[in-house]
Every structure is written in C-alpha cells, then in structure tokens.
Amino acid sequence: MAGICWPPSEERPGGALVTLTQPANADCAPDHERMPVILKPELADAYLHDVDRAGVLLDTYQRSSIKVQPVSGPAF
C-alpha cells in the first residue's frame, strides 16, 4: 500500500509516493505490523498535498483490502 504524503514537520513542497511500513505508521496505531493505515480524508489534509491524486491511487485497490481507521499521535 502506498500514499502521497509528507509529514507536516518535513515542510516539503509537493508529495511523494511512499510505502507505508509499520515503522512509518508507528503513530497511527496499525492493527498489526502488516496492516496498511489509510488516513480518513478529514484527518489527512495536513499530510496530503494532492488529495485528488491520492484518491485516484486508492481507487485502484479493492475496497475489501483497505482499512480506514482514525489516527492519533503527536502529529494530531
């Protein structure tokens, strides 16, 4: 699973295609180390610089393979 994001603390312009790994999701409380975490749109504004493009990417995955959950942590 991948997404277009930079953490807000990075303050980088644009986005980047990144693989969501367990260490990268440490603050998102994944269900287990292989569970991809997709931010809810209303929580993702600070992370996603191109929400429309991210939506296109996510639409290529079967909905049954995507788990959407709230996130928590110092970034929020």
SEDOMI-382531 format. One line per 8 residues: number of its first residue (from 0); their letters; for each residue x, y, z of N, C-alpha, C, O, CB. Coordinates in steps of 0.2 Angstrom, whole numbers. Atoms other than C-alpha are relative to their C-alpha. Glycine has a CB too. Example, Ala and Ser with C-alpha at 12.3 -4.5 7.8 and 13.67 -1.06 7.14 Angstrom:
2
0> AS> 4:-6:0:62:-22:39:4:6:0:9:5:3:-5:0:6 ~ -4:-6:-1:68:-5:36:-4:5:3:-1:11:4:2:2:-7
//
This chain:
76
0> MAGICWPP> 4:-6:0:0:0:0:4:6:0:10:6:3:-5:0:6 ~ -4:-6:0:6:17:-4:-4:6:0:-10:6:0:5:0:-6 ~ 4:-6:0:1:35:-2:4:6:-2:10:5:-3:-3:1:7 ~ -4:-6:2:6:53:-7:0:4:7:-5:7:8:-3:3:-6 ~ -1:-3:-6:12:61:9:7:2:2:11:-1:0:-4:-3:6 ~ -6:-2:-4:25:71:19:-3:1:7:-8:4:7:4:6:-4 ~ 2:-3:-6:24:73:37:0:7:1:4:10:-2:4:-3:6 ~ 0:-7:0:19:91:41:7:3:3:9:8:0:-6:2:4
8> SEERPGGA> -6:-3:-3:35:93:51:6:1:-5:11:4:-4:3:-4:6 ~ -5:0:5:45:90:35:0:6:-4:5:9:-7:-1:-6:-5 ~ 1:-6:3:38:106:27:3:-1:-7:7:4:-10:3:6:3 ~ -2:1:7:42:99:9:-5:2:-5:-11:0:-3:3:-7:-1 ~ 5:-2:5:33:106:-6:-2:-7:-4:2:-11:-5:2:5:-5 ~ 2:6:4:23:93:-16:-1:-6:4:-1:-6:11:4:-1:-5 ~ 1:6:-4:20:75:-11:6:-5:-3:10:-3:-7:-6:-3:-1 ~ -5:5:2:30:59:-13:-4:-7:0:-8:-8:5:6:0:4
16> LVTLTQPA> 3:7:0:25:41:-17:4:-4:5:10:-5:4:0:-4:-7 ~ -4:3:-6:30:32:-1:-4:-7:2:-10:-7:1:0:4:6 ~ 3:6:-2:27:14:5:-2:1:8:3:3:11:5:-6:-1 ~ 1:-1:-7:18:14:22:2:-7:3:-1:-12:3:-8:1:0 ~ -3:6:-4:28:2:33:-2:1:7:-5:6:9:8:0:-1 ~ 2:0:-7:25:-2:51:4:6:4:0:9:8:1:-7:3 ~ -3:-6:-3:38:10:57:-2:7:-2:-3:11:3:8:0:-1 ~ 3:-6:2:31:24:47:-7:1:3:-9:7:4:0:0:-8
24> NADCAPDH> 7:-1:-2:14:21:54:0:-1:8:-5:-2:11:-4:-6:-3 ~ 0:1:-7:20:20:72:-5:4:4:-8:2:9:7:1:3 ~ 4:-5:-3:10:35:77:-8:-2:-2:-12:1:1:1:7:-1 ~ 7:1:2:-6:28:68:-3:-6:3:-9:-8:2:0:-1:-8 ~ 3:5:-3:-8:13:79:-3:-5:-5:-9:-7:-4:-5:2:5 ~ 2:5:5:-9:0:65:-3:-6:4:0:-8:9:5:-2:-5 ~ 3:6:-4:-19:-16:70:6:-5:1:6:-9:6:-5:-3:-4 ~ -6:4:-1:-3:-26:67:5:2:-5:4:7:-9:-2:-8:-2
32> ERMPVILK> -6:-3:4:14:-24:58:-1:0:-8:2:3:-11:6:-3:2 ~ 1:0:7:7:-28:41:-6:4:-3:-8:4:-9:-1:-7:-3 ~ 6:-3:2:-9:-18:41:1:7:-2:4:11:1:-5:1:6 ~ 0:-7:2:-9:-3:30:-5:5:3:-10:3:5:-1:0:-8 ~ 4:-5:-4:-16:13:38:-1:5:-6:3:8:-8:3:3:6 ~ 2:-5:4:-26:25:27:-3:5:4:-8:4:8:-5:-3:-6 ~ 3:-6:-4:-30:42:35:-7:2:-3:-8:2:-9:5:6:0 ~ 7:-2:2:-48:47:35:1:7:-4:5:11:-1:-5:1:6
40> PELADAYL> -1:-6:4:-49:62:22:-1:6:5:3:11:4:-6:1:-5 ~ 1:-6:-4:-55:74:36:6:1:5:7:6:7:-6:0:4 ~ -6:0:-5:-39:70:46:7:0:-4:12:2:-2:1:-6:4 ~ -6:1:4:-27:69:31:2:7:-3:8:7:-7:-1:-5:-6 ~ -1:-6:3:-27:87:25:8:2:1:11:5:-3:-4:6:2 ~ -7:-2:-2:-10:91:34:5:-5:-3:11:-3:-4:1:0:8 ~ -5:4:3:-2:76:26:0:-1:-8:5:-1:-11:-1:-7:3 ~ 1:1:7:-9:75:8:0:7:-3:-4:11:-2:-7:-4:-1
48> HDVDRAGV> 0:-6:4:-4:89:-4:-4:-1:-6:-5:5:-9:7:1:-1 ~ 4:1:6:-14:82:-18:-5:-6:1:-4:-12:-1:5:-2:-6 ~ 5:4:-2:-30:74:-11:-3:-4:-6:-4:-10:-6:-5:3:4 ~ 3:3:6:-37:71:-29:4:-6:-2:2:-11:-4:-1:5:-5 ~ -4:5:2:-22:61:-34:1:-6:4:1:-12:2:7:3:-1 ~ 0:5:-5:-22:51:-18:-6:-4:-1:-6:-10:-1:1:3:7 ~ 6:3:2:-40:47:-22:1:-5:-6:-2:-11:-5:-5:4:0 ~ 0:4:6:-36:40:-39:5:-6:2:3:-11:-1:4:4:-6
56> LLDTYQRS> -4:6:-2:-22:29:-32:-4:-5:4:-3:-11:3:6:3:4 ~ 4:5:-5:-33:22:-18:-5:-3:-4:-7:-9:-2:-3:4:6 ~ 6:4:3:-47:18:-30:3:-6:-4:-1:-10:-7:-3:5:-5 ~ -3:6:4:-35:6:-39:0:-6:5:1:-12:2:7:1:-3 ~ 0:5:-5:-36:-5:-23:-7:-3:1:-12:1:1:3:2:6 ~ 7:3:-1:-51:-17:-20:-2:3:7:3:3:12:0:-8:0 ~ 2:-3:-6:-61:-9:-6:1:-5:6:3:-3:12:-7:2:0 ~ -1:5:-5:-60:-25:4:7:0:3:8:-3:8:-2:-7:-2
64> SIKVQPVS> -7:0:-2:-41:-23:5:2:6:4:8:6:6:4:-2:-6 ~ -1:-6:-4:-42:-6:13:-3:1:6:-9:0:7:-2:6:-5 ~ 3:-2:-7:-44:-2:31:1:7:2:6:10:1:4:-5:6 ~ 0:-7:-2:-49:15:36:-1:1:7:-6:-2:10:-5:4:-4 ~ 0:-1:-7:-46:20:54:2:7:2:6:10:-1:4:-6:4 ~ -3:-7:-2:-44:36:64:7:-1:3:9:-7:4:-5:2:6 ~ -7:0:-2:-27:40:69:1:5:6:-3:9:7:5:3:-6 ~ -1:-4:-5:-19:48:84:7:0:1:11:-3:-2:-3:-3:7
72> GPAF> -7:-1:-1:-2:54:90:2:7:0:-3:11:0:4:-4:-6 ~ -2:-7:-1:8:69:92:-1:5:-6:-2:11:-5:7:0:2 ~ 1:-4:6:5:75:74:-7:3:0:-8:7:-4:1:-4:-6 ~ 7:-2:0:-13:77:78:-2:3:7:-8:5:8:-5:-6:-2
//
